[in-house]
Amino acid sequence: MSFPRPKIPGINSDDITTDLTEAPHRVAGLGQAAVAGIVATVDVEAGEDDWELPLTEEHPRPVVLVHGTFGNRGYTWTEAAPLLRRNGYRVFRLDYGHHLHPVIFGLGDIKASARQLGEFVDEVLHRTGARQVDLVGFSQGGMMPRYYLNALGGAPKVHNFVGISPSNHGVTAQGLMNLARQIPGARELVEQGAVGTVVPAWPQLQHDHPFQRELADLGETTEGVRHTVIATRHDDVVMPYTSCALAETEGRHVWNVLLQDLDPDDHTAHAAMPYNPTVLKVVLEALAE
């Protein structure tokens, strides 16, 4: 596994093709992660998905956004969804893994969440008439779709799969608690009782759980799917950060990107990754392939 240095328009090449600012935010990870605090004030239904808009010839695949643990379809994608729309993509977001909380999701059994994703993808394909979707997932949402692809028959329905700080090889309990401390309501939820009961995904996310071994046995990548991983050296949830990367095997398209190879002065941590302009430039680059 490696993180080769890519050429990204507007970051380390002369070809600026997006409307993001050239200079990325360079703020401390926890400071930027405070952006996630909008979960407490943003309606999760805010912003409609693009059900009524036709696909375009330039972008024939809908983009399905998959939030992470303690996330939702609203606050996780406040930067990514409008950016994708401005660049001509049709965007669709789901909430999955509902369990004991009305606003934060990604809590339930991961296999059940993968089935929910499959049902949502089928609905998007049916209503848009598209043959395939592109997936963009964050954290658990960058890992869980691998089960959908490799165990539930999702591979023919997906062209690109972009994972932002994905927990591809599991996390530690300390990493999960670091995340819970940053999301309003999450720490209180996990302290309500036995954590595996209030958040069934919690033990499954950890690297030594049987689910992680099963996921590994299914394969890290999927034939016919273009995989992109975007990681940060300052990840305080997925540790070590190198565990985000997918194996670069012959015959499979895998692009592992390290944020600090693009901007060494960027100190973005895990929770802030979906809001980072450089990360979103890489997302656009991956989807353009």
C-alpha positions in Angstrom: 0.0 0.0 0.0 1.2 3.5 -0.8 0.2 7.1 -1.2 1.6 8.2 -4.5 1.8 11.9 -5.1 -0.9 12.8 -7.6 -1.3 15.9 -9.8 -4.5 17.7 -8.7 -5.8 20.7 -10.6 -5.5 23.9 -8.5 -3.3 22.2 -5.9 0.0 21.1 -7.4 -0.5 21.6 -11.1 -1.2 24.6 -13.3 -4.6 23.4 -14.5 -7.3 24.9 -12.3 -10.6 23.4 -13.3 -12.8 23.7 -10.3 -14.4 26.6 -8.5 -12.7 25.8 -5.2 -10.2 28.3 -3.9 -6.6 27.5 -4.8 -5.4 27.9 -1.2 -6.8 25.1 1.0 -7.7 25.7 4.6 -4.8 25.1 6.9 -6.3 25.0 10.3 -5.7 22.6 13.1 -7.8 19.4 12.9 -9.9 19.9 16.0 -10.5 23.5 15.1 -11.8 22.7 11.7 -13.7 19.7 13.1 -15.8 22.1 15.0 -17.6 22.6 11.7 -19.2 19.3 12.5 -21.0 20.9 15.4 -23.6 22.1 12.9 -25.2 18.7 13.4 -27.0 20.3 16.4 -28.6 23.0 14.3 -28.9 21.8 10.7 -32.1 20.0 9.7 -31.1 16.6 8.4 -33.7 17.1 5.6 -32.3 20.4 4.5 -31.6 20.5 0.8 -33.5 18.3 -1.5 -31.8 15.6 -3.6 -31.9 15.7 -7.4 -34.8 13.3 -8.0 -36.4 15.7 -10.5 -33.3 16.7 -12.4 -32.2 14.7 -15.5 -28.7 13.3 -15.8 -26.4 15.0 -18.2 -24.3 13.6 -21.0 -21.2 14.9 -19.3 -22.1 13.2 -16.0 -24.3 10.2 -16.7 -23.9 8.6 -13.3 -25.6 9.9 -10.1 -23.4 10.5 -7.1 -24.5 8.8 -3.9 -23.0 10.3 -0.7 -22.6 7.9 2.3 -22.0 9.5 5.7 -20.0 7.9 8.5 -20.6 6.9 12.1 -22.6 9.6 14.0 -23.2 11.3 10.7 -26.3 12.2 8.7 -27.2 13.1 5.1 -27.3 16.8 6.0 -24.3 18.0 8.0 -21.7 15.6 6.6 -22.1 16.9 3.1 -22.7 20.7 3.6 -19.6 21.4 1.4 -19.5 18.4 -0.9 -23.1 18.3 -2.1 -23.3 21.9 -3.4 -19.8 21.6 -4.9 -20.8 18.5 -6.8 -24.0 20.2 -8.0 -22.0 23.3 -9.2 -19.9 20.9 -11.2 -22.9 19.3 -12.9 -23.4 16.2 -10.9 -26.8 14.9 -9.6 -26.5 14.2 -5.9 -28.3 11.7 -3.7 -27.8 11.2 0.1 -29.1 8.6 2.4 -29.3 8.2 6.2 -28.5 4.6 7.2 -27.9 2.7 10.4 -30.7 4.4 12.5 -30.6 3.3 16.1 -32.0 5.1 19.2 -31.2 8.6 18.0 -33.3 10.9 15.8 -30.5 12.9 14.2 -27.3 11.0 14.1 -26.9 7.8 12.2 -24.4 5.2 11.1 -25.1 3.4 14.4 -26.7 0.1 13.4 -25.5 -3.3 12.3 -23.1 -2.7 9.4 -24.4 -5.5 7.3 -27.9 -4.1 7.6 -26.6 -0.7 6.7 -25.0 -2.2 3.6 -28.4 -3.6 2.6 -29.9 -0.2 3.2 -27.3 1.3 0.8 -28.2 -1.3 -1.8 -31.8 -0.5 -1.6 -31.1 3.2 -1.9 -28.8 2.6 -4.9 -31.5 0.6 -6.6 -34.0 3.4 -6.0 -31.6 6.0 -7.5 -30.9 3.8 -10.6 -34.6 3.1 -11.1 -35.8 6.7 -10.8 -32.9 8.3 -12.8 -32.6 5.6 -15.5 -28.9 5.4 -14.9 -27.0 2.1 -15.3 -24.4 2.8 -12.6 -23.8 5.2 -9.7 -20.6 6.7 -8.2 -20.2 6.4 -4.4 -18.5 8.9 -2.2 -18.3 7.8 1.5 -16.7 9.2 4.6 -15.3 7.1 7.5 -17.6 4.1 8.0 -19.3 5.2 4.8 -16.0 4.7 3.0 -15.7 1.2 4.3 -19.2 -0.2 4.6 -19.9 -0.1 0.8 -17.2 -2.6 0.3 -19.5 -5.2 1.9 -22.3 -4.0 -0.5 -19.9 -4.4 -3.4 -18.3 -7.8 -2.5 -21.1 -9.6 -0.6 -24.4 -8.2 -1.7 -23.9 -8.0 -5.5 -23.4 -4.3 -5.8 -20.3 -4.3 -8.0 -22.1 -4.0 -11.4 -24.0 -1.0 -10.2 -21.0 1.1 -9.2 -18.3 2.7 -11.3 -16.3 4.9 -8.9 -16.0 4.5 -5.1 -14.2 7.3 -3.3 -13.5 6.8 0.4 -12.6 9.8 2.5 -10.7 8.7 5.6 -12.3 5.2 5.3 -11.9 2.7 8.2 -10.9 0.0 5.7 -9.1 -2.1 8.3 -11.0 -1.2 11.4 -10.4 1.3 14.2 -9.7 1.2 17.9 -12.1 1.9 20.7 -10.0 5.0 21.5 -10.4 6.2 17.9 -14.1 5.8 18.1 -14.2 7.7 21.4 -12.1 10.5 19.9 -14.8 10.8 17.2 -17.7 10.6 19.7 -16.3 13.5 21.7 -16.4 15.8 18.6 -20.0 15.1 17.6 -22.8 16.7 19.7 -24.9 14.0 21.2 -22.6 11.2 20.3 -20.7 10.9 23.6 -23.9 11.0 25.6 -25.3 8.3 23.4 -22.4 5.8 23.9 -22.5 6.5 27.6 -26.2 5.4 28.0 -25.3 1.8 28.5 -23.5 -1.2 27.0 -22.0 0.5 23.9 -22.6 -2.5 21.7 -26.3 -2.2 22.5 -26.7 1.5 22.0 -24.4 1.6 19.0 -24.3 -1.9 17.4 -21.8 -0.8 14.8 -19.3 0.2 17.6 -17.7 -3.3 18.1 -18.0 -4.1 14.4 -15.9 -1.1 13.5 -13.0 -2.3 15.6 -10.1 -4.0 13.8 -10.4 -7.2 15.8 -14.1 -7.9 15.3 -15.2 -10.9 13.1 -16.9 -8.5 10.7 -13.6 -6.9 9.9 -12.1 -10.3 9.2 -15.0 -11.2 7.0 -14.7 -8.0 5.1 -11.0 -8.6 4.5 -11.7 -12.1 3.3 -14.1 -10.7 0.7 -11.3 -8.7 -0.8 -10.1 -5.1 -0.4 -11.1 -4.0 -3.9 -13.7 -5.0 -6.5 -13.2 -5.9 -10.1 -14.6 -3.2 -12.4 -14.8 -0.6 -9.7 -12.4 2.4 -9.6 -11.3 2.8 -6.0 -10.0 6.1 -4.6 -8.9 6.6 -0.9 -8.1 10.0 0.6 -6.3 9.9 4.0 -4.8 12.4 6.3 -1.6 12.0 8.3 -3.4 13.7 11.3 -6.3 11.2 11.5 -7.3 10.8 15.1 -9.9 8.2 14.5 -8.5 5.8 11.9 -5.1 5.0 13.4 -2.6 4.5 12.0 -3.7 6.6 9.1 -2.0 4.2 6.7 -4.7 1.7 7.4 -7.1 3.7 5.3 -5.2 2.6 2.2 -6.3 -0.3 -0.1 -4.0 -2.8 -1.5 -2.8 -1.8 -5.0 -3.2 -5.1 -6.8 -2.6 -5.8 -10.5 -5.7 -5.5 -12.6 -7.6 -3.3 -10.0 -7.8 0.5 -10.2 -6.7 1.8 -6.8 -5.6 5.4 -6.2 -4.4 6.0 -2.6 -4.0 9.8 -1.9 -2.4 11.3 1.2 -3.6 14.9 1.9 -0.2 16.0 3.2 1.4 15.0 -0.1 -0.7 17.7 -1.7 -0.3 20.2 1.1 2.3 19.4 3.8 1.0 22.2 6.0 -2.5 20.9 6.2 -3.3 19.6 9.7 -6.9 18.4 9.0 -8.0 15.6 11.3 -10.6 12.9 10.7 -13.9 14.7 11.4 -13.0 17.7 9.2 -12.1 15.7 6.1 -15.4 16.0 4.2 -15.2 19.8 4.5 -11.6 20.2 3.3 -11.2 22.0 -0.1 -8.2 19.9 -1.1 -10.0 16.7 -0.3 -13.0 17.8 -2.4 -10.7 18.6 -5.3 -9.5 15.0 -5.2 -13.1 13.8 -5.1 -13.8 15.8 -8.3 -10.7 14.5 -9.9 -11.6 10.9 -9.1 -15.2 11.2 -10.4 -13.9 12.7 -13.6 -12.0 9.5 -14.5 
